[in-house]
Amino acid sequence: MRGGGMARAAVTLQLGHYAGCVGAHWWGLQVGADAAEASELRAAVLLREAAGREPPAPRLVALELKGGLGTLRPGGRRGAGPEAAGMFNVEKTLLLDNGLFPDAPPHPSRLSVYQEVYSGGSVQVWSDYLKVHLHPKSIFVIQQYNHDGESGCLEAFGQGESLMQDPVCLEELEDRLHFFVEECDYLQGFQVLCDLHNGFSGVGAKMTEMLHDEYSGKGILTWGLTPVIYKTEESEKDFYRLMNTALGIVHLSGQSSLFCPLSLSGSLGIKPEPPITFPYINYDASLNYHSSAILAAVLETLSVPYRLCTSQCSMMHLAETLNFSGRKVAAALAAVPFPIIRGHSLLDTLCTHQQDMPWKLLSSFGEQKLSCCFAQSVVLRGICKGSHNSNCPGKQPASALCACETVEQILQHYLHTLSPGAFSTSHVLEQPCHTLPPYPQFFSSLLTRQGFLLDRPLTVESIPVVTALQSSPVLHTVLYGLYKDLQKVDTRRWASFFSTGVEQDDFQEALHELRTLAQYNKLI
């Protein structure tokens, strides 16, 4: 069969440089699984069939600015240069460690070579750690704007919208999109990874509008991505970011089946907040290479329901289960890694978290009580299904869980206990999230090679992860906080932003819609 056959194929769009950072790690996670484990997930949902000797490639259209690809050519091949040589050294070391060159002379360990190549600021762009080959149709470089520099950057929502009204640009994008769509025997929908903080939010608004109009009935799941933001001391840049984020949320949620903001930034508003932290990850929040890796592991787990071999859930069905009373914006929560002690069961772990899951809200405006929600889709991966008995004391909250016969029943009962009025779906996978190079090795020394607690290995090769997509009242705080920040802005000071194509009336309408979105997500 062509494309994904009856695997309910999806086409992915990466719009922007940070979207590329998340995507590069995500595609690496796709090819990191062992063949035996991969049977739980259908690779053909996201990847094209292998052509001849070529490995499977993502079914992907990626938009990038001039200068944002590093050594990667627009045709998907890597060129010459020190970064390309570094990637070759890592790949060669992987082959040596896998015993493919048994007569080779002594060599540095995989981890030491990996750390040398990817240390500090040596990773400049997402293609530096792209582990997969891309199809020649995948990458589209926008020549009108620069990735770096003080001028010629894609800064404003209106600039992004205008790009999508350029007939030449639009025709080229549609040609690439149709190529991937037409090779699918059964298309379930589109995954859109879109930068929110810059002009790509305008590109995403027009792209999702086009998908909504041209592919009616197909799922459109949009992930609004923002790197960790620090206050710039440049009021113009802060204002542009705020406006791009607000307009992006309003327009992307309006044209998508479901929209979810994903960020490790402590705040999407004007006031800076500390980045989101995880107990067993020591990451550098200033490096996109690090923060995007965490979000990629989250995305790889959130997307499990419509990629499972054993499930008939589609992207549209997932969206509909979370569109509670018209709410099309979902919150993402995650524990990376899920804190389970080696040798302990899921039941043992949940006994220690009787009030709530140990997950974090990914778009956090401070700590929130997260247990209450309207609907949720929860995925727990990296858990052995064969061992679920508990040795913990028979406390009353655990007694009902002890009566469950499978890990799936344990998780479902636990979720019902935390949110008794919510519609909850859950999936448990034995397959973990694989974290081999070029995934960053920023894990605590208290993790085993399999990401469980209380051991001291050199390299963490995989981790258990739990995620949730929730229709939740916590979004009221997130969205209303952004609305209040925008209300305080004197837009007369920022004529440059509105000169790019956004009208004052359009802004006021978007502000009203943002407030309405916030009210939709308020607990009644």
GIBEL-V887981 format. One record per residue. N is the residue number from 1. RES is the residue in one small letter. SS is DSSP state (H for helix, E for strand, C for the rest). PSI is psi in whole degrees, 0 to 359 (* if undefined). OMEGA is omega in degrees with one decimal (NA if undefined). Layout:
N/RES/SS/PSI/OMEGA
N/RES/SS/PSI/OMEGA
//
This chain:
1/m/C/148/177.7
2/r/C/162/175.3
3/g/C/232/-178.6
4/g/C/3/-178.1
5/g/C/224/179.3
6/m/C/21/180.0
7/a/C/14/179.7
8/r/C/64/-173.1
9/a/E/149/175.5
10/a/E/147/174.1
11/v/E/135/-177.9
12/t/E/139/174.0
13/l/E/132/174.2
14/q/E/114/-174.9
15/l/E/97/177.9
16/g/C/165/-174.5
17/h/H/318/179.7
18/y/H/326/172.7
19/a/H/322/175.8
20/g/H/323/178.0
21/c/H/312/178.2
22/v/H/316/-178.9
23/g/H/319/-179.0
24/a/H/316/177.0
25/h/H/320/-177.3
26/w/H/315/179.8
27/w/H/327/175.3
28/g/H/323/177.6
29/l/H/332/179.4
30/q/H/324/-176.2
31/v/C/6/-178.5
32/g/C/347/-175.6
33/a/C/148/173.1
34/d/C/150/-177.1
35/a/C/322/-177.8
36/a/C/324/-178.5
37/e/H/332/-171.8
38/a/H/350/-177.0
39/s/H/341/179.0
40/e/H/333/-178.3
41/l/E/143/178.1
42/r/C/107/178.8
43/a/H/329/-175.3
44/a/H/349/174.9
45/v/H/321/-175.4
46/l/C/335/-173.1
47/l/E/145/175.5
48/r/C/162/175.0
49/e/C/147/176.4
50/a/C/139/178.9
51/a/C/108/-178.9
52/g/C/236/180.0
53/r/C/356/179.7
54/e/C/139/176.3
55/p/C/165/176.7
56/p/C/141/-179.8
57/a/C/152/177.9
58/p/E/145/171.9
59/r/C/84/-161.1
60/l/E/139/165.8
61/v/E/118/-175.9
62/a/E/127/177.9
63/l/E/130/-179.8
64/e/E/157/178.8
65/l/E/165/179.2
66/k/E/127/-180.0
67/g/C/2/-176.2
68/g/C/4/-175.1
69/l/C/352/-177.4
70/g/C/233/-178.2
71/t/C/357/-178.5
72/l/E/130/178.3
73/r/C/153/177.4
74/p/C/335/178.1
75/g/C/1/175.4
76/g/C/2/-179.7
77/r/C/152/-179.6
78/r/E/137/179.7
79/g/C/199/-180.0
80/a/C/163/178.3
81/g/C/168/-177.6
82/p/H/324/179.4
83/e/H/320/178.6
84/a/H/320/178.2
85/a/H/321/178.1
86/g/H/317/177.8
87/m/H/320/179.1
88/f/H/319/-179.6
89/n/H/320/178.3
90/v/H/314/-179.1
91/e/H/321/178.7
92/k/H/318/179.5
93/t/H/323/176.5
94/l/H/319/178.8
95/l/H/319/178.9
96/l/H/315/-178.3
97/d/H/334/178.6
98/n/C/4/174.5
99/g/C/20/-178.1
100/l/C/342/175.2
101/f/C/75/-172.0
102/p/C/337/-177.6
103/d/C/8/-178.1
104/a/C/150/178.6
105/p/C/168/179.5
106/p/C/146/-175.8
107/h/C/159/176.2
108/p/C/157/178.8
109/s/C/157/178.0
110/r/H/316/-175.5
111/l/H/319/-177.4
112/s/H/319/176.9
113/v/H/316/179.9
114/y/H/313/-178.3
115/q/H/326/178.4
116/e/H/317/-177.3
117/v/H/321/-171.6
118/y/H/17/-176.1
119/s/C/149/171.7
120/g/H/231/-175.6
121/g/H/14/-177.8
122/s/H/337/176.2
123/v/C/112/-174.8
124/q/C/319/-177.2
125/v/C/165/-172.4
126/w/H/334/179.6
127/s/H/344/178.2
128/d/H/334/179.6
129/y/H/24/174.3
130/l/C/121/-172.5
131/k/C/347/-175.2
132/v/C/159/171.8
133/h/C/143/178.6
134/l/C/151/176.3
135/h/C/147/178.9
136/p/C/337/179.6
137/k/C/355/-169.8
138/s/C/318/-169.8
139/i/E/128/175.6
140/f/E/116/-178.6
141/v/E/125/177.0
142/i/E/107/-172.5
143/q/E/344/-176.0
144/q/E/343/-175.2
145/y/E/153/-177.9
146/n/E/146/175.4
147/h/C/319/-177.8
148/d/C/164/175.4
149/g/C/169/-178.2
150/e/C/345/-179.1
151/s/C/165/177.7
152/g/C/25/-179.8
153/c/E/155/178.2
154/l/C/88/-169.0
155/e/C/333/-167.2
156/a/C/149/179.5
157/f/H/315/-177.6
158/g/H/326/176.8
159/q/H/319/178.7
160/g/H/318/176.8
161/e/H/317/-178.4
162/s/H/324/177.1
163/l/H/319/-176.3
164/m/C/359/174.3
165/q/C/0/174.9
166/d/C/117/-175.3
167/p/H/322/-178.6
168/v/H/314/179.6
169/c/H/315/-177.9
170/l/H/318/179.8
171/e/H/319/179.7
172/e/H/317/-180.0
173/l/H/317/-179.9
174/e/H/322/178.5
175/d/H/315/179.8
176/r/H/318/-179.8
177/l/H/314/-179.6
178/h/H/327/178.6
179/f/H/312/-177.6
180/f/H/325/179.8
181/v/H/316/-173.3
182/e/H/340/178.2
183/e/C/359/178.0
184/c/C/128/174.7
185/d/C/329/177.9
186/y/C/107/-179.3
187/l/E/120/177.7
188/q/E/337/177.7
189/g/E/201/-171.5
190/f/E/139/170.2
191/q/E/125/-178.6
192/v/E/115/173.7
193/l/E/116/-169.6
194/c/E/130/171.4
195/d/E/134/177.7
196/l/C/332/-165.7
197/h/C/351/-177.3
198/n/C/195/-176.4
199/g/C/347/176.5
200/f/H/343/174.2
201/s/H/325/175.2
202/g/H/322/174.6
203/v/H/314/-179.6
204/g/H/323/179.1
205/a/H/315/-179.8
206/k/H/324/179.4
207/m/H/314/179.8
208/t/H/327/175.8
209/e/H/318/178.5
210/m/H/316/179.0
211/l/H/318/-179.6
212/h/H/320/-177.6
213/d/H/321/-172.3
214/e/H/334/-176.1
215/y/C/58/-179.0
216/s/C/135/178.8
217/g/C/350/176.9
218/k/C/148/179.4
219/g/E/141/173.6
220/i/E/102/177.8
221/l/E/118/-174.8
222/t/E/129/179.9
223/w/E/110/179.6
224/g/E/114/-170.0
225/l/E/138/177.1
226/t/E/128/175.1
227/p/C/172/176.2
228/v/C/122/-174.3
229/i/C/132/172.6
230/y/C/148/179.5
231/k/C/129/-170.7
232/t/C/348/-171.8
233/e/C/11/174.4
234/e/C/103/-171.7
235/s/H/328/-179.9
236/e/H/314/-179.9
237/k/H/320/179.0
238/d/H/320/179.0
239/f/H/315/178.8
240/y/H/315/179.9
241/r/H/315/-179.2
242/l/H/314/-179.2
243/m/H/315/179.3
244/n/H/318/-179.1
245/t/H/313/-178.5
246/a/H/313/179.8
247/l/H/322/178.6
248/g/H/313/-179.6
249/i/H/315/-177.7
250/v/H/310/-174.6
251/h/H/318/-179.2
252/l/H/320/178.8
253/s/H/329/-179.3
254/g/H/329/-176.0
255/q/H/354/-177.0
256/s/C/158/172.3
257/s/C/325/177.3
258/l/E/138/178.2
259/f/E/138/-179.8
260/c/E/122/173.5
261/p/E/138/178.4
262/l/E/119/179.0
263/s/E/149/171.0
264/l/C/6/175.9
265/s/C/137/-177.8
266/g/C/342/179.8
267/s/C/139/173.1
268/l/C/354/-179.3
269/g/C/195/-176.8
270/i/C/318/-175.4
271/k/C/123/179.4
272/p/C/142/176.5
273/e/C/155/178.4
274/p/C/147/178.3
275/p/C/157/175.9
276/i/C/137/-178.9
277/t/C/158/175.3
278/f/C/138/-172.1
279/p/C/330/-172.7
280/y/C/22/174.7
281/i/E/128/178.3
282/n/C/76/-173.9
283/y/C/157/176.6
284/d/C/106/-173.8
285/a/C/342/-179.9
286/s/C/347/-179.8
287/l/C/118/174.7
288/n/H/328/177.3
289/y/H/323/179.5
290/h/H/305/-174.9
291/s/H/322/-179.3
292/s/H/332/177.7
293/a/H/319/178.2
294/i/H/314/179.7
295/l/H/327/177.9
296/a/H/319/177.0
297/a/H/323/176.9
298/v/H/312/-179.1
299/l/H/321/177.9
300/e/H/330/-179.3
301/t/H/320/177.6
302/l/H/326/-174.7
303/s/H/2/-177.8
304/v/H/317/-172.9
305/p/H/322/-178.8
306/y/H/13/176.6
307/r/C/357/-177.0
308/l/E/141/174.9
309/c/C/328/-172.3
310/t/C/5/-175.7
311/s/C/145/175.3
312/q/C/9/-179.8
313/c/C/132/176.5
314/s/C/171/177.4
315/m/H/318/-179.9
316/m/H/320/179.6
317/h/H/318/177.6
318/l/H/315/179.7
319/a/H/317/-177.3
320/e/H/327/179.0
321/t/H/338/-178.5
322/l/H/351/178.5
323/n/C/67/-175.2
324/f/H/118/178.6
325/s/H/43/176.6
326/g/H/1/178.2
327/r/C/114/-178.8
328/k/C/10/177.3
329/v/E/126/-178.8
330/a/E/151/174.4
331/a/E/145/176.5
332/a/E/135/176.8
333/l/E/150/-178.3
334/a/E/150/166.5
335/a/E/112/-177.1
336/v/E/106/-7.9
337/p/C/165/172.9
338/f/C/124/-170.8
339/p/C/85/177.1
340/i/C/134/-176.8
341/i/E/139/179.9
342/r/C/130/179.4
343/g/C/349/178.4
344/h/C/158/-179.4
345/s/C/169/174.3
346/l/H/321/-179.7
347/l/H/318/176.9
348/d/H/315/-176.6
349/t/H/315/-178.5
350/l/H/334/175.5
351/c/H/330/-178.6
352/t/C/355/179.2
353/h/C/61/-173.5
354/q/C/341/-177.9
355/q/C/329/-178.7
356/d/C/159/173.0
357/m/C/149/179.6
358/p/C/45/-176.6
359/w/C/167/-179.2
360/k/E/147/175.2
361/l/E/127/-176.1
362/l/C/80/178.1
363/s/C/38/-165.6
364/s/C/135/167.3
365/f/C/64/-176.5
366/g/C/173/-178.6
367/e/C/136/179.6
368/q/C/153/169.3
369/k/C/115/-164.9
370/l/C/357/-171.2
371/s/C/331/-175.6
372/c/C/128/176.8
373/c/C/168/179.0
374/f/C/319/179.5
375/a/E/153/-179.1
376/q/E/151/173.0
377/s/E/114/-173.5
378/v/E/135/176.9
379/v/E/129/174.6
380/l/E/123/-176.9
381/r/E/157/179.5
382/g/C/21/-177.5
383/i/C/128/177.4
384/c/C/124/-178.0
385/k/C/343/-175.6
386/g/C/347/-177.5
387/s/C/104/-179.6
388/h/C/7/177.9
389/n/C/155/-175.6
390/s/C/145/172.5
391/n/C/8/-178.3
392/c/C/155/-179.9
393/p/C/148/-174.9
394/g/C/67/177.5
395/k/C/154/-174.5
396/q/H/314/-180.0
397/p/H/335/-177.5
398/a/H/345/-172.1
399/s/H/319/179.2
400/a/H/323/177.7
401/l/H/323/-178.8
402/c/H/338/-179.8
403/a/C/348/-179.7
404/c/C/145/-174.5
405/e/C/340/-177.8
406/t/C/163/177.6
407/v/H/328/177.4
408/e/H/317/178.8
409/q/H/322/178.3
410/i/H/311/-178.7
411/l/H/316/-178.4
412/q/H/318/179.2
413/h/H/321/178.7
414/y/H/315/179.6
415/l/H/321/178.4
416/h/H/326/178.5
417/t/H/320/-179.9
418/l/H/320/-177.5
419/s/C/77/-172.3
420/p/C/335/-178.6
421/g/C/359/-174.5
422/a/C/152/171.4
423/f/E/111/-174.4
424/s/E/131/168.4
425/t/E/148/-177.9
426/s/E/151/176.9
427/h/E/140/176.7
428/v/E/129/179.1
429/l/E/143/171.0
430/e/C/331/-178.7
431/q/C/122/179.2
432/p/C/184/172.2
433/c/E/113/-174.2
434/h/E/136/-171.9
435/t/C/40/176.7
436/l/C/159/176.9
437/p/C/142/12.1
438/p/C/24/174.0
439/y/C/137/-176.6
440/p/C/143/175.0
441/q/C/73/-178.0
442/f/C/23/-174.8
443/f/E/154/176.2
444/s/C/149/176.4
445/s/C/355/178.5
446/l/C/9/179.7
447/l/E/142/173.1
448/t/C/178/177.2
449/r/C/335/179.3
450/q/C/11/174.9
451/g/C/11/175.6
452/f/C/165/-172.9
453/l/E/155/167.6
454/l/C/52/169.0
455/d/C/171/-175.3
456/r/C/80/-179.9
457/p/C/178/174.5
458/l/C/316/-173.8
459/t/C/133/173.0
460/v/C/115/-172.6
461/e/C/339/177.9
462/s/E/161/-179.5
463/i/E/147/168.1
464/p/C/145/-177.3
465/v/E/142/169.3
466/v/E/137/178.0
467/t/E/163/174.0
468/a/E/139/163.7
469/l/E/124/-175.0
470/q/E/138/161.8
471/s/E/108/-162.6
472/s/C/148/176.7
473/p/C/347/177.0
474/v/H/335/179.9
475/l/H/336/176.5
476/h/H/315/179.8
477/t/H/316/-179.2
478/v/H/307/-174.5
479/l/H/322/-178.4
480/y/H/327/175.5
481/g/H/319/177.3
482/l/H/319/178.0
483/y/H/316/-179.0
484/k/H/321/176.9
485/d/H/317/-178.4
486/l/H/328/178.6
487/q/H/331/-176.7
488/k/C/351/-174.9
489/v/C/132/172.8
490/d/C/97/-173.2
491/t/H/343/179.7
492/r/H/339/-180.0
493/r/H/345/-170.7
494/w/H/54/179.3
495/a/H/332/-178.7
496/s/H/324/179.4
497/f/H/316/-176.1
498/f/H/344/177.0
499/s/C/349/-179.0
500/t/C/355/176.6
501/g/C/344/178.4
502/v/C/123/178.9
503/e/C/154/177.7
504/q/H/321/178.9
505/d/H/322/177.5
506/d/H/321/178.5
507/f/H/314/-179.5
508/q/H/322/177.3
509/e/H/318/178.1
510/a/H/322/178.4
511/l/H/319/177.5
512/h/H/318/-179.8
513/e/H/325/177.1
514/l/H/318/177.4
515/r/H/321/177.9
516/t/H/317/176.6
517/l/H/318/179.2
518/a/H/318/-178.8
519/q/H/326/177.2
520/y/H/328/-175.3
521/n/C/14/176.2
522/k/C/137/-179.6
523/l/C/125/-179.1
524/i/C/*/NA
//
